[in-house]
Amino acid sequence: MAKCLSSLKSFLKSIRIIYLGRFVVLILLLVQASFFSSYPIWYKDNLRWIAVLISYFPALFYWCHSLYTDAGLVRMFHTWGLYVVLALVPNIAITFAVCGDELDKNSFLGPNTLKVIICFTPVLFLVLLNTAKDLGEYEIYRQLATQLSLRICIDLFDGVAMMNVVLDEKQYPHGMSKELGIVIIAVACLSFVLSMLQMVENKIEHGVCQIRKKLVIIRSGIQMVFVNAIFLIIRVIIFMKYGKDDSIFMAKNGIAIFLSISEIYHTLNRKI
């Protein structure tokens, strides 16, 4: 009897954590959407920019629908894809394109606030993925969620850190060219998009997880050459030319390049 009561308490506790996590996801989505729409309105004094809020609706509606039907891990993958493609990347592009040159470090809606809003992204991913309903049903799903949480969150923070370099330039100019800033934002957005492929390359169905070998090779190659290698080169340039040290993420990019090569090699030699 005591064992049954203990199990029931653990179950109820886990349910509360899931509900709390889903509430956090909702708050993060709404707050990030509100702030992203506020920047162009604030700096361009045009209320029509509030329409960018619409870009968050597909991900938000799909996620809410999933909660009432099947809030499984696959649905969380789809929600993240809608969020990245239709909301996050377009809003980052709009914010930097429309008011990037006018960001006022003394304003509430300045570079520091934008840093915080962009930093919501890894937290949102972490909570979204780990509130899937079927993680407790299938051990392999839980392991996959843990693995993806570690890998993708590190990659997301890497992209966020690079964007912070551009935002720091708005506060404490070092003479960084605008073209370099555009490249950094573009590559960071590409790294966000690649987080989708890291999930899609895992085919999960009925408690079984299979790897899509071709997609793993394609994603690893793109991430190695067009994200980590470019980030590493940019960080070396920034260090040598502007004296800005980012050695921790430089090491991360070097390790990620090695791991991508290893992943491609082992995937090619993996028996089906």
PAMIKE-442062 format. One record per residue (C-alpha): z, x, y; residue number from 1; chain. Coordinates in Angstrom, 3 decimals, padded with zeros to 6 digits. Each point is the difference from the previous one (the first is absolute). Last residue first. Layout:
// residues N
> Z  X  Y  NUM  A
...
END
This chain:
// residues 272
> -041.344  021.400  -000.983  272  A
> 000.714  003.719  -000.283  271  A
> 000.910  001.734  003.215  270  A
> -002.059  003.062  000.839  269  A
> -001.588  -001.402  003.142  268  A
> 003.340  -001.502  001.045  267  A
> 001.763  003.312  -000.577  266  A
> -002.416  001.885  002.248  265  A
> -000.073  -002.649  002.733  264  A
> 003.802  -000.171  000.057  263  A
> 000.351  003.792  000.123  262  A
> -002.415  000.259  002.920  261  A
> 001.846  -002.803  001.764  260  A
> 003.358  001.678  -000.706  259  A
> -001.210  003.255  001.568  258  A
> -001.245  -001.812  003.099  257  A
> 003.274  -001.939  000.220  256  A
> 002.018  003.251  -000.156  255  A
> -001.973  001.429  002.916  254  A
> 000.334  -003.236  001.980  253  A
> 003.751  -000.106  -000.623  252  A
> 000.367  003.632  001.078  251  A
> -001.728  -000.853  003.269  250  A
> 002.259  -003.056  000.163  249  A
> 003.079  002.208  000.027  248  A
> -001.608  002.635  002.236  247  A
> -000.591  -002.297  002.950  246  A
> 000.398  002.567  002.780  245  A
> -001.641  -000.709  003.360  244  A
> -001.031  003.314  001.576  243  A
> -003.047  -001.488  001.749  242  A
> -002.844  002.136  -001.327  241  A
> 001.419  001.494  -003.200  240  A
> 002.204  -002.928  -000.981  239  A
> -002.517  -002.668  001.024  238  A
> -002.789  001.821  -001.853  237  A
> 002.141  000.377  -003.131  236  A
> 000.934  -003.678  000.197  235  A
> -003.648  -000.982  000.379  234  A
> -001.011  002.087  -003.026  233  A
> 002.769  -001.505  -002.137  232  A
> -000.836  -003.532  001.121  231  A
> -003.667  000.623  -000.840  230  A
> 000.846  001.323  -003.476  229  A
> 002.457  -002.844  -000.623  228  A
> -002.240  -002.822  001.190  227  A
> -003.750  000.468  -000.483  226  A
> -000.035  002.600  -002.758  225  A
> 003.048  -000.789  -002.181  224  A
> 000.140  -003.722  000.703  223  A
> -003.717  -000.429  -000.643  222  A
> 000.169  001.951  -003.254  221  A
> 003.149  -001.765  -001.197  220  A
> -001.503  -003.423  000.782  219  A
> -003.258  000.731  -001.820  218  A
> 001.732  001.536  -003.035  217  A
> 002.540  -002.828  -000.275  216  A
> -002.765  -002.596  000.443  215  A
> -001.998  001.503  -002.843  214  A
> 003.043  000.065  -002.306  213  A
> 001.153  -003.590  000.480  212  A
> 003.475  000.376  -001.490  211  A
> 001.495  -002.712  -002.179  210  A
> 003.289  -001.877  000.343  209  A
> 001.085  -002.721  -002.431  208  A
> 002.620  -002.686  000.669  207  A
> -002.512  -002.851  -000.073  206  A
> -002.445  001.760  002.350  205  A
> 000.142  003.160  002.079  204  A
> -003.027  002.101  000.858  203  A
> 001.239  003.016  001.959  202  A
> -002.785  001.485  002.127  201  A
> 000.563  -002.950  002.340  200  A
> 003.386  001.350  001.105  199  A
> -001.101  003.489  000.988  198  A
> -003.141  -001.604  001.422  197  A
> 002.065  -002.021  002.459  196  A
> 001.820  003.117  001.210  195  A
> -003.469  001.360  000.776  194  A
> -000.230  -002.419  002.934  193  A
> 003.118  001.474  001.592  192  A
> -001.386  003.531  -000.437  191  A
> -003.198  -001.112  001.709  190  A
> 002.069  -001.269  002.944  189  A
> 001.614  003.443  000.283  188  A
> -003.446  001.613  -000.125  187  A
> -001.247  -002.173  002.875  186  A
> 003.144  000.516  002.112  185  A
> -000.185  003.789  -000.441  184  A
> -003.724  000.101  000.782  183  A
> 000.562  -002.019  003.188  182  A
> 002.773  002.381  001.082  181  A
> -002.277  002.973  -000.570  180  A
> -002.628  -001.620  002.215  179  A
> 002.573  -000.609  002.749  178  A
> 000.683  003.731  000.173  177  A
> 003.550  001.328  -000.295  176  A
> 001.131  001.592  003.268  175  A
> 003.691  000.175  -000.858  174  A
> 001.001  -003.247  001.675  173  A
> 003.606  -001.144  -000.533  172  A
> 000.119  -003.790  -000.052  171  A
> -003.602  -000.945  -000.808  170  A
> -000.308  003.077  -002.239  169  A
> 002.975  -001.273  -001.961  168  A
> -002.088  -003.102  -000.798  167  A
> -002.759  002.137  -001.529  166  A
> 002.497  001.972  -002.087  165  A
> 001.675  -003.291  -000.949  164  A
> -003.301  -001.074  -001.532  163  A
> 000.213  003.015  -002.295  162  A
> 003.543  -000.947  -001.022  161  A
> -001.142  -003.555  -000.776  160  A
> -002.705  001.331  -002.308  159  A
> 002.501  002.211  -001.818  158  A
> 002.478  -002.883  -000.122  157  A
> -002.666  -002.053  -001.772  156  A
> -000.691  002.787  -002.488  155  A
> 003.708  000.349  -000.794  154  A
> 000.284  -003.788  -000.351  153  A
> -003.024  -000.009  -002.317  152  A
> 001.351  002.503  -002.487  151  A
> 003.620  -001.144  -000.208  150  A
> -000.658  -003.743  000.052  149  A
> -002.930  000.381  -002.403  148  A
> 002.240  001.646  -002.595  147  A
> 002.785  -002.545  000.436  146  A
> -002.438  -002.931  -000.221  145  A
> -001.587  001.519  -003.110  144  A
> 003.393  000.444  -001.651  143  A
> 000.911  -003.612  000.795  142  A
> -003.335  -001.206  -001.347  141  A
> 000.483  002.014  -003.201  140  A
> 003.443  -001.583  -000.473  139  A
> -001.469  -003.492  -000.007  138  A
> 002.062  -003.083  000.830  137  A
> 002.181  001.458  002.741  136  A
> -003.006  001.186  001.984  135  A
> -001.590  -003.437  -000.453  134  A
> 001.151  -001.608  003.247  133  A
> -001.317  002.623  002.384  132  A
> 002.659  000.977  002.558  131  A
> -000.535  003.731  -000.528  130  A
> -003.557  000.043  001.296  129  A
> 000.763  -001.812  003.245  128  A
> 003.135  002.046  000.720  127  A
> -001.747  003.361  -000.336  126  A
> -003.168  -001.104  001.774  125  A
> 001.904  -001.402  002.973  124  A
> 002.092  003.158  000.259  123  A
> -003.150  002.147  -000.036  122  A
> -001.567  -002.143  002.784  121  A
> 003.033  -000.498  002.269  120  A
> -000.583  003.538  001.286  119  A
> -002.965  -001.373  001.971  118  A
> 002.375  -002.204  001.991  117  A
> 002.434  002.863  000.572  116  A
> -002.724  002.321  001.277  115  A
> -001.304  -002.760  002.276  114  A
> 003.468  -000.314  001.521  113  A
> 000.062  003.716  000.748  112  A
> -003.523  000.048  001.453  111  A
> 000.703  -002.703  002.596  110  A
> 000.643  -003.721  -000.062  109  A
> 003.439  000.482  001.532  108  A
> -001.680  001.975  002.787  107  A
> 000.996  003.493  001.121  106  A
> -002.356  001.708  -002.481  105  A
> -002.920  -001.985  001.437  104  A
> -002.940  -000.465  -002.359  103  A
> -003.177  -000.115  002.087  102  A
> -002.355  002.122  -002.108  101  A
> 000.852  -001.891  -003.198  100  A
> -000.408  -003.407  001.681  99  A
> -003.176  -001.530  -001.407  98  A
> -001.108  002.523  -002.618  97  A
> 003.483  000.955  -001.222  96  A
> 001.187  -003.594  -000.296  95  A
> -003.281  -001.357  -001.389  94  A
> -000.279  002.680  -002.708  93  A
> 003.641  -000.447  -001.032  92  A
> -000.519  -003.762  -000.062  91  A
> -003.163  000.271  -002.123  90  A
> 001.723  002.368  -002.493  89  A
> 003.150  -002.098  -000.424  88  A
> -001.350  -003.560  -000.087  87  A
> -003.194  -000.715  -001.942  86  A
> -000.354  003.047  -002.251  85  A
> 003.648  001.050  -000.362  84  A
> 001.584  -003.452  -000.181  83  A
> -002.658  -001.481  -002.268  82  A
> 000.381  002.926  -002.388  81  A
> 003.798  -000.215  000.075  80  A
> -000.139  -003.686  -000.883  79  A
> -002.385  000.723  -002.881  78  A
> 002.333  002.620  -001.464  77  A
> 002.938  -002.393  000.446  76  A
> -001.979  -002.599  -001.946  75  A
> -000.522  002.500  -002.812  74  A
> 003.747  000.679  -000.118  73  A
> 000.822  -003.645  -000.580  72  A
> 001.012  -002.594  002.584  71  A
> -001.693  -002.786  -001.945  70  A
> -000.043  -003.426  001.640  69  A
> 002.391  -000.649  002.892  68  A
> 000.487  003.658  000.921  67  A
> -003.723  000.580  -000.418  66  A
> -000.796  -002.623  002.663  65  A
> 002.292  001.821  002.433  64  A
> -001.771  003.296  -000.765  63  A
> -003.439  -001.556  000.428  62  A
> 001.028  -001.596  003.284  61  A
> 001.447  003.248  001.392  60  A
> -002.910  002.169  -001.137  59  A
> -002.585  -002.425  001.401  58  A
> 002.015  -000.657  003.216  57  A
> 000.469  003.602  001.156  56  A
> -003.424  000.226  001.677  55  A
> 000.792  -003.199  001.896  54  A
> 002.546  001.879  002.099  53  A
> -002.962  001.799  001.561  52  A
> -000.555  -003.227  001.959  51  A
> 002.831  000.999  002.328  50  A
> -002.604  002.208  001.623  49  A
> -001.213  -003.024  001.999  48  A
> 003.165  000.273  002.069  47  A
> -001.556  002.675  002.211  46  A
> 002.160  002.324  002.069  45  A
> -001.834  003.035  -001.390  44  A
> 003.056  002.169  -000.644  43  A
> 002.455  -002.705  -000.999  42  A
> -002.497  -002.239  -001.831  41  A
> -001.471  003.009  -001.830  40  A
> 003.497  001.022  -001.158  39  A
> 001.415  -003.457  -000.738  38  A
> -002.366  -000.786  -002.890  37  A
> 001.250  003.041  -001.928  36  A
> 003.574  -000.943  000.863  35  A
> -000.255  -003.542  -001.342  34  A
> -001.789  001.026  -003.210  33  A
> 002.602  002.687  -000.714  32  A
> 002.854  -002.449  000.591  31  A
> -001.543  -002.733  -002.154  30  A
> -000.873  002.296  -002.916  29  A
> 003.357  001.788  000.091  28  A
> 001.917  -003.285  000.120  27  A
> -001.918  -001.458  -002.954  26  A
> 000.432  003.152  -002.098  25  A
> 003.743  000.063  000.801  24  A
> 000.318  -003.631  -001.156  23  A
> -001.752  000.966  -003.224  22  A
> 002.493  002.810  -000.520  21  A
> 002.945  -002.328  000.590  20  A
> -001.424  -002.448  -002.514  19  A
> -000.441  002.792  -002.548  18  A
> 003.510  001.307  000.648  17  A
> 001.445  -003.487  -000.452  16  A
> -001.814  -000.385  -003.312  15  A
> 001.335  003.368  -001.185  14  A
> 003.556  -001.132  000.711  13  A
> -000.531  -003.238  -001.906  12  A
> -001.259  001.948  -003.015  11  A
> 002.879  002.471  000.129  10  A
> 002.497  -002.874  000.231  9  A
> -001.620  -001.715  -002.984  8  A
> 000.113  003.200  -002.054  7  A
> 003.692  000.436  000.796  6  A
> 000.702  -003.604  -000.918  5  A
> -001.818  000.435  -003.316  4  A
> 001.959  003.181  -000.761  3  A
> 003.287  -001.730  000.790  2  A
> -000.917  -002.777  -002.414  1  A
END
